[in-house]
Structure formats: structure tokens, C-alpha cells
């Protein structure tokens, strides 16, 4: 029997962005730019590169501007046409045509697991990828595609893993399990933000390819750390009942939800731009003397 391919992505975007106040008082954190492109546009572009057609944004009140970013801006395009900025107009239209973007509301902040569950009716009975907007991953093969390829090979849910220093394990969900190959483990333990005795130094990073069975599990899982419905707890059940893989992705990850990580992402992506890199490199050499 043929295996269903990954066609849908769920992107939770309901957070308040308190770490970036006051910038996020009126602007959703997902629209803060890395150089000149909103963070969430990088995430959607990665999803599309992994074969996704339908992007489901899980939003809260006050996040309508995220949806607007992926819509056609008629007045803006007309202005660009009048002023002869035809390439820029085409670029703006391309954003609106990246994917079929739909939204669902998370009416209460009840955790990542609850945010994913909010997308149940739109996802339906097929596998999907969950992508967290704070994790920007620069990789030759998009991280979501690396996980989708693993799903295609195995038919098992697959989550992204990254080695972190032992001192940072309390900041992440931590996974451990039996080695399958150089990059893959079959997960046997998952602990959300362990305060002591972490099972490994493999942190769960914000990319997950999941079977539709995860919704049934999320509906029954009890609130965990912080009184929230934790996706990690549901993944632990999935690992036990059906099997779950962890994949050490190739690429550089930036935590765009952290101020220092966000600054690093801006510098790193600017240095990849021919129009910015030479001047930026000269300036960096001057300021680090």
C-alpha cells in the first residue's frame, strides 16, 4: 500500500512574544524580519520546499497581520506598478502564491500540544509536519524535507534532534533511544525540560513529521509542565504505541525566539547576501577590534 506523502504543515503562531517586548506589543513576533524577510516567511518557504501545499497557521487574537502578509496586497502592488518597480511587485505576488495558507484560532494559551490539536479538522486523516517559527534552520536540504524523506522511507513519525551542551538540557525536550544509523535513533525516552538527570543531550528542535494518530493521543494526554498540554508528552505515547524516530538534521539552527539567537540569524543571513555581505564584513571587522 502506498504511503501518504506530506502535504500539510501546521505552524503554531499564537504566542505573545513577550521576550521581544516592546517590539511585539503591536507587531506579531512572527513578522519580525531576519534582514528584510519576516521570520515566518522563512518557515513557510521551508515547508513548501518539503512538498507542502497547505499551510495551517494556528493564531490567536491580534495576529491577523500574519495572514495579511500571505495575501495579495492590491494597493501596494498598484503603487509598485505605477512607480515602475515591477520586480518588487512580482516578489510581493509570489509571497501570496507560495502556498494555500489557512488559519485556525487557538482561543486559550494551553500549550503547544493544544495548538497542534486545534488544527485537527483541517489536517484530517493524513500525516503532516509541525514547524515552530522560533527555529530558523539554514540547510542545503530544508530540515522539514529531511524529516519528510525519513517518513517516506520508514512510515514512522520523525522529530528533529540537535546535540546541545549538558547545561542547556533543561531548556528543551530531551530524547534518547536506540541507534538506527548515524543520524537516526528509535526513540525510547522523551522528557520535557528535565531539571536533572537528562536521558541524553539530544534536544528536540521545532520540526516534527507526525501521523494523524497524534490527534487522538493529544485529546487524552493530561496537562504536563506548566499546566499545559505538552506535545512532548504525546510524542512519548506515540513512541511507545507505534514507534517514533529522532533525526539529527543537517544544517545550522538559529533560535529566533531568543534575542541573541535572533541577532545571530540576522548577521548570518545578511552575510549570505551579495548586496550586503561586503559592507557588513568590513563593519564587523571594525567593531570587533
Order of alpha helices (4+ residues) and beta strands (2+ residues): beta-beta-beta-alpha-beta-alpha-alpha-alpha-beta-alpha-alpha-beta-beta-alpha-beta-beta-beta-beta-alpha-alpha-beta-beta-alpha-alpha
